[in-house]
């Protein structure tokens, strides 16, 4: 129906927001269940359910009514309060974008993704890339097609990047990554000539029950309210938020690799703190949750690295670790642990890599995604290209696809163009630290006293509370000024020079 | 629209079935999540989501279109294949029943139930009946009102009973329970004069990790496919099935009470085997899942008691138990364990009670529910009445509402009229055992050899596969003839006379 009255239009917008939130919540819980609790055989039934729900979501977002409504609201933007104005803006953009994707393709893609998670999981377990390749080919084909729907003017991969971080382009990233390589490669080289810290004590058996206890403790230390955030287990750690009172994180426990669950818990905890810090008023609307993947990763990596891998944080949690693992940590000092968890060394698996070499992993995935979407690399050739780039960038030989191109769940989830935001997030975080310290003074003493809440309060005030109300670039610039990768470069330079006495 | 073409009508029925299944699945996963993984603060957001979804479910089930469709199909029942005929019959009954409940009340009730679980959980933890009482009053009020909508001709409690077991009445139950009391009370009396088995070894610390391992083993022993059924933890154990490839069970682990998780796992496993055994063709329709609560409980209690508490089963699993808990079970024999898990003694908590006194717990809840629904008992007086009846029926003093009227989640879930089906199920099961053995010979040797699959195959053939395709009474009578509580009475008499050498 044509809209003629502003109050009616706003009421309809509120209704769409509430309904879309409800379906998003249901879909989110189905996905969460799939990754944490469901039996493998559940995929078919869940696929049918998600097809029904996603078709309703599609209808709602892309209907003629929504098109007319958002057009009307856009024409009357000046008369709207800022919250409804932003909601209408986001809905309008979504509607325009979605209506470029035919509904059958949208539904088929969601059905595909639902199956893909299980197929990838089994393929990874069995080191069987061929079993995943046909699914990945379909996902790539959908993404290439969708990129055209998103923005036919842009290079397809730029259109995908833009989905995760508005305005991000290959041109920006090529320059950003070149700048980072210029800092990281010499550092890695210099470090390779120094003695490495002992990490053998982290390769003993750390019973999973103890790791679970430690994860709960870490959630408490960083200030996650257990009435608002719980933890579960999944193959690949992730965060899944439904509103600012209900956010879930997951981790994976490896008996001989306790730092994986420690740092993934803190990382996902950072995502969770972000979503829990969004204004109450945005619950049940498209303004809750985060502004972009880049901002999201800036928070997760801030907690994981800037806080979690600092000497002060390690000193803070070390007594508890010794209490839980007295035998494993006998004769180990907090400083030993600090050096061990900051060991910088080229490795195979992104999520287990150190803060310094991490960005190199991102660059490799970025290079491969660029080629897949440009059509210059076949899916069948991904393992070979992956292994070649690991040799070139990191100097390591990849012994299996399980530890190679099958390591991450992102592609099976359809997230192509997502990875660069990880590196961007790290760089955002370093600049936030700089600004925060210029206001609060050094944060190291806060961490030492266990006052993570002071840091979170700053982030909440300047970043978290806005949710999706402001555009990511505006949130960042209002808080930190113009983005400058030098802060991150300097942070890495300073931290690793000190750690390795370069 | 008026229906004039049978094929169109069938196509619309198929569509309604698929859509209703999808929404049911989503609601089920939201509830499962609430009970197993969600933080407490999630209730409000989930309530809003469930309000949106349940309003769609209501629309779908109770719309004018569904009314016209099911009337048309009912008029053409002779021309339908048996599966569509039964689907149409169930949908017609639902539609008629639901349209008697005003939509606002239906939605408000679902919102209430969503909050109730959390309120009950906290009240139970804090032994604070007063905190749950207002919610329970609302639930009772809704049920009294709904009973009138279901069938205004019937006594309200009969109308509620009928929801869980078609045709069940207070008249039948009063007679059935009187018959049971006549067997159980003398047995309990005779046993009270005999020496009781030693159960002290079951009150030591059994670390929860070991109990979890044992639960997984038990699921394997009874034949649950891990690709179709997983286990989680919740306050109160339950089963939740989405289709015959995806059924979940939950349990609760108490460190000093390992038999709780053991027998609740087998009990819920029985429910799960039932739902997994339904015909593939019924997935995604209202014919999947079980036929009634009585038939469902007959299966859960068959696995829990007739199989699980048999000497042969205990002998079968005992080596694994000793392997997991070598210290706790040092010097204990399988026969000691068998006697311990069959110790018959009046107690406080239904789910921990023995097979003999169990029905007395049911009778107490039945008496209280009858009075609540008749309006002759106020919610505020439930604890006093509960405690009085426990003294009268079981001779025990109830020390706290946590172990008294707050022990079970059923009321918070709105299940009033459900409890009697537990006792009915036990009696059904004893008669099934009789018929099964007349065909297969004694089942004890099967159990001894670990061939639970032989028993499951019989149950699948005669009970499980029908799902909701036949009415519960027809399923039972086709398999076992007319229901006769004597089989259960004789089973109890024989088992306990032997156990206690009466």
Contacts between the chains, C-beta under 8 A, distances in Angstrom:
chain1	res1	chain2	res2	distance
A	18	B	48	7.0
A	18	B	52	6.8
A	19	B	52	5.8
A	21	B	48	7.5
A	21	B	49	7.4
A	22	B	48	6.5
A	22	B	49	4.2
A	22	B	51	7.8
A	22	B	52	3.6
A	22	B	53	6.4
A	23	B	52	7.6
A	25	B	30	7.8
A	25	B	45	6.8
A	25	B	46	7.3
A	25	B	49	4.3
A	26	B	26	4.3
A	26	B	29	7.7
A	26	B	30	6.5
A	26	B	49	6.1
A	26	B	53	6.3
A	29	B	26	7.7
A	29	B	29	5.4
A	29	B	30	5.5
A	29	B	33	5.2
A	30	B	25	7.8
A	30	B	26	6.5
A	30	B	29	5.5
A	32	B	33	7.1
A	32	B	37	7.9
A	33	B	29	5.2
A	33	B	32	7.1
A	33	B	33	6.6
A	36	B	37	7.2
A	37	B	32	7.9
A	37	B	36	7.2
A	37	B	37	7.1
A	37	B	230	6.0
A	37	B	232	5.8
A	37	B	248	7.2
A	38	B	230	6.7
A	38	B	246	6.7
A	38	B	248	7.9
A	39	B	225	7.9
A	39	B	226	6.5
A	39	B	227	5.3
A	39	B	228	5.3
A	39	B	229	5.9
A	39	B	230	4.8
A	39	B	245	7.8
A	39	B	246	6.2
A	39	B	248	7.9
A	40	B	227	4.7
A	41	B	225	7.4
A	41	B	227	4.3
A	41	B	228	4.6
A	41	B	245	4.2
A	41	B	246	6.2
A	42	B	228	7.8
A	42	B	242	7.0
A	42	B	245	6.4
A	42	B	246	3.7
A	44	B	245	6.4
A	45	B	25	6.8
A	45	B	242	5.5
A	45	B	243	4.3
A	45	B	245	6.0
A	45	B	246	5.2
A	45	B	283	6.7
A	45	B	284	7.3
A	46	B	25	7.3
A	46	B	242	7.7
A	46	B	246	7.4
A	48	B	18	7.0
A	48	B	21	7.5
A	48	B	22	6.5
A	48	B	284	6.1
A	49	B	21	7.3
A	49	B	22	4.2
A	49	B	25	4.3
A	49	B	26	6.1
A	49	B	242	8.0
A	51	B	22	7.8
A	52	B	18	6.8
A	52	B	19	5.8
A	52	B	22	3.6
A	52	B	23	7.6
A	53	B	22	6.4
A	53	B	26	6.3
A	209	B	209	5.7
A	225	B	39	7.8
A	225	B	41	7.4
A	226	B	39	6.4
A	227	B	39	5.3
A	227	B	40	4.7
A	227	B	41	4.3
A	228	B	39	5.3
A	228	B	41	4.5
A	228	B	42	7.8
A	229	B	39	5.9
A	230	B	37	5.9
A	230	B	38	6.7
A	230	B	39	4.9
A	232	B	37	5.8
A	242	B	42	7.0
A	242	B	45	5.5
A	242	B	46	7.7
A	242	B	49	8.0
A	243	B	45	4.3
A	245	B	39	7.8
A	245	B	41	4.2
A	245	B	42	6.4
A	245	B	44	6.4
A	245	B	45	6.0
A	246	B	38	6.7
A	246	B	39	6.2
A	246	B	41	6.2
A	246	B	42	3.7
A	246	B	45	5.2
A	246	B	46	7.4
A	248	B	37	7.2
A	248	B	38	7.9
A	248	B	39	8.0
A	283	B	45	6.7
A	284	B	45	7.3
A	284	B	48	6.2
